[in-house]
Every structure is written in C-alpha cells, then in structure tokens.
C-alpha cells in the first residue's frame, strides 16, 4: 500500500490496453490510461478526460490522426500527430504527416515526412515591440502624478 502513496504523483495509469500484432482495428479510438499498439489501427486516436499515454511499438501501424498528450512512436504513423506534452520518436519511427509537439525527443533513425510544428507560443519569450515614443529616444516618458 505504501508504494501507491509514493507513486501517486507519477503518471502510472491503471488501465492499459494492448492491441496485439495480429489485431487490426477499424474505427476511431478514445481511451484513458495507457494504449500500446503493436497491430494496425485505421482511425483517429484521442484521449479521454482522465488523460493517457500512447505507445506505438515497432510492429504498430496507425492510419489516422493522433491527439494524445504523451506519445512514444517506434512504428509507423500515416497521419498528423498532436502531442500536447511530450513526444518521443524512437529509432524505427516513421511518420507520414505533420507533427505538432511541445517537447520532442528524436533518436537517430527516426523519420518524419511532414512539418514539425512547436505548439508553445514562441512569442512569449520575445521582447515587447517598441512603442512609437520609445523609438524616438524620449528621455522622460509621460507620467501621471494624480
């Protein structure tokens, strides 16, 4: 019982689903917890309100769009990939589509035939644009002393 309390802050999902190498699923999948794909899926994959993690194994193939916070790919994906937290592209990953990510790990051998698009707002770390009065070099900005 103590182990549960220690691991309560970690993302250990209770529900795990395995799609075996010999299985072929036709249709969209929405899941909570963990989903491990070793077979084929023809349809979109999304995560439910409780969150989850997707792993596409070496023999796994997905033909459709993926929208899951945490994704590990070591198989083939034909469609866009949307990872709102973390994406790992392992050495045998093949993605035919655009990849949208917040953080990404890409190992040698992984292939992406599409765009890599970071989901973070890049502009939040950029300096604010200069105001028209700042560009002229005004020494004393207007102040309100009321």
Order of alpha helices (4+ residues) and beta strands (2+ residues): alpha-beta-beta-beta-beta-beta-beta-beta-beta-beta-beta-beta-beta-beta-beta-alpha
